[in-house]
C-alpha cells in the first residue's frame, strides 16, 4: 500500500499580505523592484509557496531599523 504525498496549497497575494501583515500593494511593488518572497505566475495570478515565504522571511537582516 503506497502512501500519497500531500502537496501544500499555494498562497495567494492576499494570503501572503495577511501573513506578513502588510498591504497587498506592497507585495506588488516589491515584485516590480525584484524584492520580496518569490512568486510564481499562473496565468494572470501570482501564487506563493509557504516554504518560499518563510525562507525569505528568515533571511532578512535581523538588524534594528
Buried (B, 14 or more C-beta within 10 A) or exposed (E): EEEEEEEEEBBBBEBBBEBBEEEEEBBBEBBEEEEBBEBEEEEEEBBBBBEBBEEBEEEEEEEEE
